[in-house]
Amino acid sequence: MWRFFAVAFGIPWLLMPVMYHTGYAQWALLVMFAPAMGALVAGFRERPELQLSAFKPFFYPLLWVGAALAVAPLLGVRPAFGESLRLVLARSLNVLPDELPEEVVELVEVQNLLMPLAVPMALLVNTFVAFGEEYGWRSYLTPALARRLGWAKASVAVGVLWGVWHAPVLLLGHNYFYKFWPPSVLLMAAFCAAASPFFTYVYLRHGVWGAAALHGGVNAFAGLYYLLYPPEPVWLSNPAGLAGTLAWLPLSLYAYSKLRRAAKESSASADVSTPGT
């Protein structure tokens, strides 16, 4: 298991100086796949089912997404998306329409019409990206710890580790906007611990892709929220702040109880099937 931690946590920390000087956004994909890389490195020795064959369903969708990203600039799509994003940012900063040129206001109206299309696209892309994290946290680490702690407790433990894992990008301003702000790590650890049991519940019912879709949906919603609503105070009015943490608790308490009940039923079934002495 130490190999998993060395790779999953080592890559973000090794990249932190580079991200500090160049920005973390362009390194996000590599960082998010660090848990998957750690799972593969550990899986080659510990769990053969976690070897590269598990990535077969991921290959062709990733190929299509890569091709689309490569062709988009040739079609002029990337500048359009960039202008749309700039306008959303302008609106989120309370730039009033009468302060903008008429042609820009028209573009804002078009952007409003396209917003419903942006959400499912963001969900699709974010699902593929989130697979890198979910393959490590849910497919490898949670089952590994569940053998010792049970699924319920393992889910909470993985949630704390999952939150702390974000520390390099959090300290660069990710999610909470303040650089080198230590409370961001505590807030993220609490948020991930609150969400993790439900992620485990989805993983056990729908596999790693189900968890990746959930993760992608959360990221897509959070990105939209950051653009449309004021982030202050970041510890409260934030999808990954106190409000977001409390919102996850009902779902995760339900999932936690289901995981504990399933463990008890499994234990009782094993006791019944064991011959007496």
C-alpha positions in Angstrom: 0.0 0.0 0.0 2.9 2.3 0.6 3.6 2.4 -3.2 0.1 3.9 -3.7 0.7 6.7 -1.2 4.2 7.4 -2.6 2.9 7.9 -6.1 -0.6 9.4 -5.4 0.7 12.0 -3.0 4.2 12.3 -4.4 3.2 13.5 -7.9 1.2 16.6 -6.7 3.9 17.6 -4.2 6.7 17.2 -6.8 4.7 19.3 -9.3 3.8 22.0 -6.8 6.9 24.3 -7.5 6.1 24.0 -11.2 2.4 24.8 -10.7 3.3 27.7 -8.5 5.2 29.4 -11.4 3.0 28.3 -14.3 -0.4 27.9 -12.8 -2.0 24.6 -11.6 -4.9 24.5 -14.2 -2.7 23.1 -17.0 -1.4 20.4 -14.7 -4.8 19.4 -13.3 -5.2 16.3 -15.5 -1.8 14.8 -14.5 -2.5 15.6 -10.8 -6.0 14.0 -10.9 -4.6 10.8 -12.4 -1.9 10.5 -9.7 -4.2 8.2 -7.6 -4.8 6.0 -10.6 -1.1 5.8 -11.2 -0.5 4.9 -7.6 -3.2 2.2 -7.8 -1.6 0.7 -10.9 1.9 0.7 -9.3 0.5 -0.9 -6.2 -1.9 -3.2 -8.1 0.8 -4.8 -10.2 2.1 -6.4 -7.0 -0.9 -6.5 -4.7 -4.1 -6.8 -6.8 -3.7 -8.2 -10.4 -7.3 -7.0 -11.3 -6.1 -3.4 -11.0 -3.6 -3.8 -13.9 -3.9 -1.9 -17.2 -6.7 -4.1 -18.5 -9.0 -2.1 -16.2 -8.4 0.9 -18.4 -9.8 -0.6 -21.6 -13.3 1.0 -21.3 -11.5 4.3 -20.8 -9.3 4.2 -23.9 -11.7 5.0 -26.7 -13.7 7.8 -24.9 -10.4 9.4 -24.0 -9.3 9.1 -27.6 -12.5 10.9 -28.8 -12.1 13.7 -26.2 -8.5 14.2 -27.2 -9.4 14.3 -30.9 -12.1 16.9 -30.2 -9.7 19.1 -28.2 -7.2 18.9 -31.0 -9.7 19.7 -33.8 -11.5 22.5 -31.9 -8.9 25.2 -32.4 -8.9 24.5 -36.2 -12.7 25.1 -36.2 -12.5 28.3 -34.1 -14.4 26.7 -31.3 -11.8 27.3 -28.6 -11.9 31.1 -29.0 -15.7 31.0 -28.8 -15.5 29.0 -25.5 -12.9 31.4 -24.2 -15.1 34.4 -25.0 -18.1 32.7 -23.4 -16.1 32.0 -20.3 -14.8 35.6 -20.1 -18.4 36.9 -20.3 -19.6 34.6 -17.5 -16.7 35.8 -15.4 -17.6 39.4 -16.2 -21.2 38.8 -15.1 -20.1 37.0 -11.9 -18.1 40.1 -11.1 -21.3 42.2 -11.3 -20.4 43.9 -14.5 -23.7 45.5 -15.5 -25.0 45.1 -19.1 -25.1 48.9 -19.6 -21.4 49.0 -19.0 -20.7 46.6 -21.9 -20.7 47.3 -25.6 -23.9 46.3 -27.4 -22.3 43.4 -29.3 -20.9 42.0 -26.1 -24.4 42.1 -24.5 -25.7 40.1 -27.5 -23.0 37.5 -27.0 -24.0 37.3 -23.3 -27.6 36.5 -24.4 -26.3 33.8 -26.8 -24.1 32.5 -23.9 -27.2 32.3 -21.7 -29.0 30.1 -24.4 -25.9 27.8 -24.6 -25.5 27.4 -20.8 -27.9 24.3 -20.6 -25.7 22.6 -23.2 -22.5 23.5 -21.3 -23.6 21.6 -18.2 -23.9 18.1 -19.8 -20.7 18.7 -21.7 -18.9 19.7 -18.5 -20.4 16.5 -16.8 -19.1 14.3 -19.6 -15.6 15.8 -19.7 -15.3 15.9 -15.9 -16.4 12.3 -15.6 -13.4 11.2 -17.7 -11.1 13.4 -15.7 -12.5 12.3 -12.3 -11.9 8.6 -13.3 -8.3 9.2 -12.4 -9.1 10.0 -8.8 -11.9 7.4 -8.4 -9.8 4.6 -9.8 -7.3 5.2 -6.9 -9.6 6.2 -4.0 -12.6 3.9 -4.7 -11.2 1.0 -6.7 -8.0 0.6 -4.8 -7.7 2.3 -1.4 -11.2 1.9 -0.1 -11.4 -1.9 -0.7 -7.9 -2.2 0.7 -8.8 -0.4 3.9 -12.2 -2.1 4.1 -10.6 -5.4 4.6 -9.3 -4.1 7.9 -11.8 -1.4 8.9 -15.0 -2.4 7.2 -16.6 -0.4 4.3 -18.2 2.3 6.5 -15.1 3.3 8.5 -12.8 2.9 5.5 -14.9 5.3 3.5 -14.5 8.1 6.2 -10.8 7.4 6.4 -10.4 7.5 2.7 -12.4 10.8 2.7 -9.9 12.4 5.0 -6.9 11.2 3.0 -8.7 12.3 -0.2 -9.1 15.8 1.2 -5.6 16.1 2.5 -4.3 14.9 -0.9 -5.6 18.1 -2.4 -3.2 20.2 -0.3 -0.7 21.2 -3.0 -3.3 22.7 -5.2 -5.3 24.1 -2.3 -2.3 26.0 -1.1 -2.0 27.5 -4.5 -5.6 28.9 -4.4 -7.7 26.0 -5.7 -11.3 26.0 -4.4 -10.8 28.6 -1.7 -8.9 31.3 -3.7 -6.4 32.2 -1.0 -2.8 31.0 -1.5 -1.0 29.3 1.3 -4.1 29.4 3.5 -3.8 26.3 5.8 -7.5 26.2 6.8 -8.3 25.2 3.2 -6.8 21.8 3.8 -8.9 21.3 6.9 -12.1 22.4 5.0 -11.4 20.1 2.1 -10.7 17.2 4.5 -14.0 17.7 6.2 -15.8 18.1 2.9 -14.4 14.9 1.4 -14.9 12.9 4.7 -18.6 14.0 4.6 -19.0 13.0 0.9 -16.9 9.8 0.9 -19.4 7.3 2.3 -21.9 8.2 -0.4 -19.2 7.9 -3.1 -18.4 4.4 -1.7 -22.1 3.5 -1.8 -22.3 4.6 -5.5 -19.1 2.7 -6.3 -20.4 -0.5 -4.8 -23.6 -0.3 -6.7 -22.4 1.1 -10.0 -18.7 0.6 -10.2 -15.8 3.0 -10.6 -17.6 4.8 -13.6 -20.6 5.5 -11.4 -18.4 7.1 -8.8 -16.5 9.0 -11.6 -19.8 10.3 -13.0 -20.8 11.5 -9.5 -17.4 13.1 -9.0 -17.7 14.7 -12.4 -21.1 16.1 -11.7 -19.9 17.6 -8.4 -17.0 19.3 -10.2 -19.2 20.6 -13.0 -21.7 22.0 -10.5 -18.9 23.6 -8.4 -17.3 25.2 -11.4 -20.7 26.7 -12.4 -21.4 27.8 -8.9 -18.0 29.6 -8.6 -18.8 31.6 -11.7 -22.3 32.6 -10.9 -22.3 33.2 -7.1 -20.1 35.3 -4.8 -17.6 33.0 -3.1 -17.3 35.0 0.2 -16.9 33.9 2.9 -15.1 31.0 1.4 -15.3 28.8 4.5 -19.2 29.1 4.4 -20.6 30.1 1.0 -18.7 27.6 -1.1 -19.5 24.2 -2.6 -16.5 22.8 -0.7 -17.0 24.9 2.4 -19.2 24.4 5.4 -22.4 24.7 3.4 -21.3 22.0 1.0 -20.1 19.7 3.8 -23.4 20.0 5.6 -25.3 19.3 2.3 -23.5 16.0 1.9 -24.2 14.7 5.5 -27.7 13.4 4.9 -26.7 11.4 1.9 -23.5 10.1 3.5 -25.2 9.2 6.8 -27.7 7.2 4.8 -24.9 5.5 2.9 -22.9 4.9 6.1 -25.8 3.2 7.8 -26.4 1.0 4.7 -22.7 0.0 4.6 -22.7 -0.9 8.3 -26.0 -2.8 8.0 -24.6 -4.8 5.0 -21.4 -5.6 7.0 -23.5 -6.9 9.9 -25.6 -9.0 7.6 -22.6 -10.4 5.9 -21.0 -11.2 9.3 -24.2 -12.9 10.6 -24.5 -14.9 7.4 -20.8 -16.1 7.8 -21.5 -17.1 11.4 -24.6 -19.1 10.4 -22.7 -20.9 7.6 -19.7 -21.7 9.9 -20.1 -25.2 11.4 -20.3 -25.3 15.2 -17.8 -27.1 17.4 
